[in-house]
Amino acid sequence: MADSFTTEAFTLLAVGISVVVIRTTARALAVGFRGFHFDDYLMPCATVVYALETATAYAVGAWWFGLANNGMTEDQRRTLDPASKEYQFRVGGSKTQLVGWSLYTLLLWMLKLCMCHFYSRLTSGIRHLQLRVKCGYAIIIATYIATELSILFGCRPFHKNWQIYPDPGNVCQPAISKIDLYVTVILNVLTDIYLLSIPLPMLWSINVDIKTRISLLCVFGGGIFVIMAGILRCALILKDPINGAQAAGSWACRETFVAVIVGNAPMIYPLMRRGVQKVCSSVGLSRNGYSSGNPNSIPLKTRFSKQGGRGKLRSVNALPTTVNGGENEGSFEGWDSNVGIVTTVTSGGLARSERDAESLGIVTTVTVEGDTRSEREAAHQV
């Protein structure tokens, strides 16, 4: 049981760290390090807390064998020798459980802050949704303070959190404290539900394609899993006060892992999408065997409107975002193999703070070749 938990916990940790590294790389490629926002700095800090939480959950079983100051009869408490190994294990386990609770809540609320800040960018310019995001910040901060106060000050004096004899009571048994359980799970679930409700109006009111809709629904599904895992963790402890804490520790690692994935998925998705488009574009070019004659040119194998007549312009909805040249300026050339459209893309000189993954200030000039009457050009802002 311990070996399987160790393998699972550290595997999830490795995957979670890899996801954060990919997210940070994606953001660096999109906006540069100087264009990082608050959540881009907070997420690596959350990763450190995630590693500490996993190590704490491991220590509960590997160092203290799942023992703490709970699950003992009055006779066992009275007769337990303070110099014995079991006494040391129970004291150490109780202290570790207390630290684990603090790290668990800190990690979850840091991830909530990251998600809320992402929503602030997502809803930029939409006044009523921006107000909901600001309320989200206030709710997250207030609920975190309340949760930590219940964990750290629910038992007074503080040293009773690892007291063996006399029985300190449920409130001073960190592994199964009902105050910690109820306060944490209720505030955790309520804040998650509120955060999930923020982008829902955008999802149903704005015309988004099916792929984007599916990706957002996957994020919501991950959020629902986090909520259910938190509830299950609470139920396991209440059902089995003796062994439930260890099982709950396993679910805590799963819950925080999914929370890390959900918190980083929106940042990774654009990078994955561009990678898939680039691969598909390369495959399409190799199959058709077309070339513009320019060694720096790339194919515009993207979504177009209906097939137009010879010499008619067709809309380009998705252009490659790789730009040659300087940091803020550059150009490249692409073509459409079917109608002979040659496209020159030049990046605008926007300030770094104004650049983002979805708005790079790219100006596209489309020239239609092969029209015997005239050569027409159209420039439009992407």
C-alpha positions as CSV (number, residue, x, y, z in Angstrom):
1,M,0.0,0.0,0.0
2,A,2.8,2.4,1.0
3,D,4.9,1.5,-2.0
4,S,2.0,1.9,-4.4
5,F,1.1,5.3,-2.9
6,T,4.7,6.4,-3.1
7,T,4.9,5.5,-6.8
8,E,1.6,7.2,-7.6
9,A,2.4,10.4,-5.5
10,F,5.8,11.0,-7.0
11,T,4.7,10.1,-10.5
12,L,1.9,12.6,-10.3
13,L,4.4,15.2,-8.9
14,A,6.8,14.6,-11.8
15,V,4.0,15.0,-14.3
16,G,2.7,18.1,-12.6
17,I,6.1,19.7,-12.6
18,S,6.5,18.9,-16.3
19,V,3.2,20.6,-17.0
20,V,4.2,23.7,-15.2
21,V,7.5,23.8,-17.1
22,I,5.6,23.5,-20.4
23,R,3.2,26.2,-19.3
24,T,6.1,28.6,-18.4
25,T,7.8,27.8,-21.8
26,A,4.6,28.5,-23.7
27,R,4.1,31.8,-22.0
28,A,7.7,32.8,-22.6
29,L,7.4,32.0,-26.3
30,A,4.1,33.9,-26.4
31,V,4.8,37.1,-24.5
32,G,8.5,36.9,-23.4
33,F,9.7,36.9,-19.8
34,R,9.1,40.6,-19.5
35,G,5.5,40.1,-20.5
36,F,4.8,37.7,-17.6
37,H,1.8,38.4,-15.4
38,F,1.2,37.7,-11.7
39,D,0.0,34.1,-12.3
40,D,3.1,33.3,-14.4
41,Y,5.3,34.0,-11.3
42,L,2.9,32.5,-8.8
43,M,2.6,29.1,-10.6
44,P,6.2,28.1,-10.1
45,C,5.9,29.0,-6.4
46,A,2.8,26.8,-6.3
47,T,4.9,24.0,-7.8
48,V,7.4,24.2,-4.9
49,V,4.4,24.0,-2.4
50,Y,3.1,21.0,-4.4
51,A,6.4,19.2,-4.0
52,L,6.5,20.0,-0.2
53,E,2.9,18.7,0.1
54,T,3.7,15.5,-1.7
55,A,6.8,15.0,0.5
56,T,4.7,15.6,3.6
57,A,2.1,13.0,2.5
58,Y,4.9,10.6,1.9
59,A,6.4,11.2,5.4
60,V,3.1,10.5,7.1
61,G,3.4,6.8,6.0
62,A,7.1,6.3,5.5
63,W,8.4,8.0,8.6
64,W,5.5,7.8,11.1
65,F,3.7,4.7,9.7
66,G,0.4,6.6,9.6
67,L,0.3,7.2,13.4
68,A,-0.8,10.4,15.1
69,N,-2.5,11.4,18.3
70,N,-5.8,10.0,17.1
71,G,-7.3,6.5,17.1
72,M,-6.4,5.7,20.7
73,T,-8.4,4.5,23.7
74,E,-8.0,6.3,27.1
75,D,-6.1,3.3,28.5
76,Q,-3.7,3.3,25.6
77,R,-3.0,7.0,26.1
78,R,-2.4,6.6,29.8
79,T,0.0,3.6,29.5
80,L,1.9,4.8,26.4
81,D,5.5,5.5,27.5
82,P,6.8,8.9,26.4
83,A,10.2,7.4,25.8
84,S,8.8,4.7,23.4
85,K,9.1,4.7,19.6
86,E,5.3,4.7,19.2
87,Y,5.0,7.9,21.3
88,Q,7.6,9.6,19.1
89,F,5.9,8.4,15.9
90,R,2.5,9.7,17.1
91,V,3.9,13.1,18.1
92,G,5.9,13.4,14.8
93,G,2.9,12.2,12.8
94,S,0.6,14.8,14.4
95,K,3.0,17.6,13.6
96,T,3.4,16.4,10.1
97,Q,-0.4,16.2,9.7
98,L,-0.6,19.8,10.8
99,V,2.0,20.9,8.3
100,G,0.3,18.8,5.6
101,W,-3.1,20.6,6.2
102,S,-1.4,24.0,5.9
103,L,0.4,23.1,2.7
104,Y,-2.7,21.5,1.2
105,T,-4.8,24.6,1.7
106,L,-2.0,26.9,0.6
107,L,-1.5,25.1,-2.7
108,L,-5.2,24.9,-3.5
109,W,-5.7,28.6,-2.8
110,M,-2.6,29.6,-4.8
111,L,-4.0,27.7,-7.8
112,K,-7.3,29.5,-7.3
113,L,-5.5,32.8,-7.5
114,C,-3.8,31.8,-10.7
115,M,-7.1,30.8,-12.3
116,C,-8.7,34.0,-11.1
117,H,-5.9,36.1,-12.7
118,F,-6.3,34.1,-15.9
119,Y,-10.0,35.0,-15.9
120,S,-9.1,38.7,-15.5
121,R,-7.2,38.5,-18.8
122,L,-9.9,36.4,-20.4
123,T,-12.7,38.9,-19.5
124,S,-10.7,42.0,-20.2
125,G,-13.1,44.7,-21.5
126,I,-16.2,43.0,-20.3
127,R,-17.2,45.1,-17.3
128,H,-19.7,42.9,-15.6
129,L,-17.4,39.9,-15.8
130,Q,-14.4,41.9,-14.6
131,L,-16.5,42.8,-11.5
132,R,-17.1,39.1,-10.8
133,V,-13.3,38.5,-11.1
134,K,-12.6,41.2,-8.6
135,C,-15.1,39.6,-6.2
136,G,-13.3,36.3,-6.9
137,Y,-10.0,37.8,-5.6
138,A,-11.7,39.0,-2.4
139,I,-13.5,35.7,-1.9
140,I,-10.2,33.7,-2.4
141,I,-8.3,35.9,0.1
142,A,-11.0,35.9,2.7
143,T,-11.6,32.1,2.6
144,Y,-7.9,31.3,2.7
145,I,-7.5,33.4,5.9
146,A,-10.5,31.7,7.4
147,T,-9.2,28.3,6.6
148,E,-5.7,28.9,7.9
149,L,-7.1,30.4,11.1
150,S,-9.2,27.3,11.7
151,I,-6.1,25.1,11.2
152,L,-3.6,27.0,13.2
153,F,-5.9,28.4,16.0
154,G,-8.7,25.9,16.2
155,C,-6.8,24.1,19.0
156,R,-5.5,26.1,21.9
157,P,-3.0,26.0,23.3
158,F,-1.1,25.2,20.2
159,H,1.0,22.3,21.6
160,K,-2.1,20.3,22.2
161,N,-2.1,19.5,18.5
162,W,0.4,16.7,19.3
163,Q,-0.6,15.9,22.9
164,I,-1.1,12.2,23.7
165,Y,-2.3,12.2,27.3
166,P,-4.7,13.3,28.4
167,D,-6.9,13.1,25.3
168,P,-6.8,16.6,23.7
169,G,-10.1,16.1,22.0
170,N,-11.1,15.9,18.3
171,V,-10.4,19.6,17.7
172,C,-6.7,19.0,18.6
173,Q,-6.2,15.9,16.5
174,P,-5.0,17.4,13.1
175,A,-5.4,14.1,11.2
176,I,-9.2,14.0,11.9
177,S,-10.2,17.4,13.2
178,K,-13.8,18.0,12.2
179,I,-13.3,21.8,12.4
180,D,-10.5,21.6,9.9
181,L,-12.4,19.2,7.7
182,Y,-15.7,21.1,7.6
183,V,-14.2,24.6,7.2
184,T,-11.7,23.5,4.5
185,V,-14.1,21.4,2.4
186,I,-17.0,23.9,2.5
187,L,-14.9,26.9,1.6
188,N,-12.9,25.0,-1.0
189,V,-16.0,23.8,-2.7
190,L,-17.8,27.2,-2.6
191,T,-14.8,29.0,-4.1
192,D,-14.3,26.4,-6.8
193,I,-18.0,26.7,-7.8
194,Y,-17.8,30.5,-7.9
195,L,-14.6,30.4,-10.1
196,L,-16.2,27.9,-12.5
197,S,-19.2,30.1,-12.9
198,I,-17.2,33.2,-14.0
199,P,-16.5,32.1,-17.7
200,L,-19.8,30.3,-18.2
201,P,-21.5,33.4,-19.7
202,M,-18.7,33.8,-22.2
203,L,-18.9,30.1,-23.1
204,W,-22.6,30.3,-24.0
205,S,-23.0,33.8,-25.3
206,I,-19.9,34.1,-27.5
207,N,-19.8,32.3,-30.8
208,V,-16.9,29.8,-30.2
209,D,-15.9,26.9,-32.4
210,I,-16.5,23.3,-31.2
211,K,-12.9,22.7,-30.4
212,T,-12.7,25.6,-28.1
213,R,-15.9,24.7,-26.5
214,I,-14.7,21.1,-25.9
215,S,-11.5,22.3,-24.3
216,L,-13.3,24.6,-21.9
217,L,-15.7,21.8,-21.0
218,C,-12.7,19.7,-20.2
219,V,-11.4,22.4,-17.9
220,F,-14.8,22.5,-16.2
221,G,-14.7,18.7,-15.9
222,G,-11.4,18.9,-14.2
223,G,-12.7,21.5,-11.8
224,I,-15.7,19.3,-10.9
225,F,-13.2,16.4,-10.2
226,V,-11.3,18.6,-7.8
227,I,-14.5,19.4,-6.0
228,M,-15.6,15.8,-5.8
229,A,-12.1,14.7,-4.6
230,G,-12.2,17.3,-1.8
231,I,-15.6,16.0,-0.7
232,L,-14.4,12.4,-0.9
233,R,-11.3,13.2,1.2
234,C,-13.5,14.6,4.0
235,A,-15.9,11.6,3.8
236,L,-13.0,9.1,4.1
237,I,-11.7,10.7,7.3
238,L,-15.1,10.9,8.9
239,K,-15.9,7.3,8.0
240,D,-12.7,5.8,9.4
241,P,-11.0,8.0,12.0
242,I,-8.2,5.5,12.5
243,N,-7.0,4.7,8.9
244,G,-9.0,7.2,7.0
245,A,-6.3,9.9,7.3
246,Q,-3.9,7.9,5.2
247,A,-6.4,7.2,2.5
248,A,-7.4,10.8,2.5
249,G,-3.8,11.7,2.0
250,S,-3.8,9.7,-1.3
251,W,-6.8,11.6,-2.5
252,A,-5.3,14.9,-1.5
253,C,-2.4,14.2,-3.8
254,R,-4.8,13.3,-6.6
255,E,-6.9,16.4,-6.0
256,T,-4.0,18.8,-6.0
257,F,-2.5,17.1,-9.1
258,V,-5.7,17.6,-11.1
259,A,-5.9,21.2,-9.8
260,V,-2.4,21.8,-11.1
261,I,-3.4,20.4,-14.5
262,V,-6.6,22.4,-14.7
263,G,-4.7,25.6,-13.7
264,N,-2.2,25.2,-16.5
265,A,-4.2,23.7,-19.3
266,P,-5.5,27.1,-20.7
267,M,-1.9,28.3,-21.1
268,I,-0.6,25.1,-22.7
269,Y,-3.5,24.7,-25.2
270,P,-2.4,27.5,-27.6
271,L,1.1,26.1,-27.8
272,M,-0.3,22.6,-28.5
273,R,-2.7,24.0,-31.1
274,R,0.1,25.8,-33.0
275,G,2.2,22.7,-32.9
276,V,-0.5,20.6,-34.4
277,Q,-1.2,23.2,-37.1
278,K,2.4,23.4,-38.0
279,V,2.7,19.6,-38.3
280,C,-0.5,19.5,-40.4
281,S,0.8,22.4,-42.5
282,S,4.1,20.6,-43.1
283,V,2.4,17.4,-44.0
284,G,0.0,19.2,-46.4
285,L,2.9,21.0,-48.1
286,S,4.9,17.8,-48.6
287,R,1.9,16.0,-50.1
288,N,1.1,18.8,-52.6
289,G,4.7,19.6,-53.4
290,Y,4.2,23.4,-53.7
291,S,6.8,26.0,-53.0
292,S,6.9,29.8,-53.3
293,G,10.6,29.9,-54.2
294,N,11.4,31.9,-51.0
295,P,13.5,29.8,-48.5
296,N,11.8,31.7,-45.6
297,S,8.3,31.2,-46.9
298,I,5.7,29.0,-45.2
299,P,2.4,27.6,-46.4
300,L,-0.9,29.2,-45.4
301,K,-2.5,25.8,-45.0
302,T,-5.2,27.1,-42.7
303,R,-9.0,27.6,-42.6
304,F,-10.4,29.5,-45.5
305,S,-13.9,30.6,-46.5
306,K,-15.8,29.0,-49.4
307,Q,-14.0,28.4,-52.7
308,G,-13.9,31.7,-54.6
309,G,-13.5,32.4,-58.3
310,R,-10.1,33.0,-59.9
311,G,-8.5,36.1,-58.6
312,K,-10.9,36.6,-55.6
313,L,-9.7,37.1,-52.1
314,R,-10.5,34.6,-49.5
315,S,-10.4,35.3,-45.7
316,V,-7.5,33.9,-43.7
317,N,-8.7,33.1,-40.2
318,A,-5.6,31.5,-38.8
319,L,-2.0,32.5,-39.7
320,P,1.2,31.1,-38.5
321,T,2.7,33.2,-35.7
322,T,6.4,32.6,-36.3
323,V,8.1,35.8,-37.2
324,N,11.6,36.2,-38.5
325,G,13.7,39.3,-37.7
326,G,13.8,41.5,-34.6
327,E,12.1,41.0,-31.3
328,N,9.2,43.4,-32.1
329,E,9.4,43.4,-35.9
330,G,9.8,41.0,-38.7
331,S,8.1,39.4,-41.7
332,F,7.7,36.2,-43.5
333,E,6.0,35.1,-46.7
334,G,3.4,32.4,-47.2
335,W,1.2,31.2,-50.1
336,D,-2.0,29.3,-50.8
337,S,-1.3,26.6,-53.2
338,N,-4.8,26.5,-54.7
339,V,-5.4,30.1,-55.7
340,G,-1.9,31.6,-55.8
341,I,-2.2,33.9,-52.8
342,V,1.1,35.3,-51.6
343,T,0.9,36.7,-48.1
344,T,3.4,38.8,-46.3
345,V,3.0,39.0,-42.6
346,T,4.7,41.8,-40.6
347,S,4.7,42.1,-36.9
348,G,3.6,45.4,-35.3
349,G,5.8,47.2,-32.9
350,L,3.6,46.9,-29.9
351,A,5.0,47.3,-26.4
352,R,5.9,44.0,-24.7
353,S,3.3,44.6,-21.9
354,E,0.6,44.8,-24.6
355,R,1.6,41.6,-26.4
356,D,-0.1,38.3,-25.6
357,A,-0.5,34.9,-27.1
358,E,-3.7,35.9,-28.9
359,S,-2.8,39.5,-29.8
360,L,0.7,39.9,-31.4
361,G,-0.2,42.9,-33.5
362,I,0.4,41.1,-36.8
363,V,-0.5,42.9,-40.0
364,T,-1.2,40.7,-43.0
365,T,-0.9,41.9,-46.6
366,V,-2.6,39.5,-49.1
367,T,-1.6,39.7,-52.8
368,V,-3.6,37.7,-55.4
369,E,-1.4,36.5,-58.2
370,G,-2.5,35.2,-61.6
371,D,-5.3,37.9,-62.2
372,T,-4.9,39.1,-65.8
373,R,-6.9,42.3,-65.1
374,S,-5.1,43.7,-62.1
375,E,-3.1,42.8,-59.0
376,R,-5.2,43.5,-55.9
377,E,-3.9,43.9,-52.4
378,A,-5.8,43.9,-49.1
379,A,-4.3,44.6,-45.7
380,H,-6.1,43.8,-42.5
381,Q,-5.3,43.6,-38.8
382,V,-5.2,40.2,-37.2
